[in-house]
């Protein structure tokens, strides 16, 4: 079955530091890959996505590249801010574009950014 | 355009009572999904519905849990005879018909069973 593995947190960084959160996956076929962010007390928000190999998703300074050869989708940001403190979830779906799908999530990585 | 709405945000039930969680999808979205998040864990898929149809309930416990998405009104996740292990955050998501992989989440309902 499909699965997603994320690096364990918490990750604690100083403001303006470089961020990497690792994510690897196991899936049949060609899944689409996602990063979601959850701020305290809120639901998940879609941060970025990539639907095929070598695609790069980007949003709000975050980016991730779909690497089929290493089955990875690592999240990066060049300079984090305190407001980026949240839990980040990597997820995949079956990849059948246009059809509804159930997402498979990693366990989440908590990021804490300090001044 | 309002986002996905869930209510209540917090729900406290005693063991053996029933819990009803409501979800109104985004306008124009025809698919609704329910996920459960246990403490310190990721979200686990429970069920996917379209109007008046359950499409995939492979993640739903076989007993005590049911879901519906009627022609009119919100989607309902119902948990009968709750137990302490049902304490969790329950998230609803919706997606448009032609982009099922693009799911938008509500703020969740945090169920506490005492």
Interface residues (C-beta under 8 A of the other chain):
Chain A: X4 X32 X34 X36 X41 X42 X43 X44 X45 X46 X49 X51 X89 X93 X95 X96 X97 X98 X99 X100 X101 X102 X103 X104 X105 X106 X107 X108
Chain B: X4 X6 X31 X33 X35 X40 X41 X42 X43 X44 X45 X48 X50 X55 X56 X58 X59 X91 X93 X95 X98 X99 X100 X101 X102 X103 X104 X105 X106 X107 X108
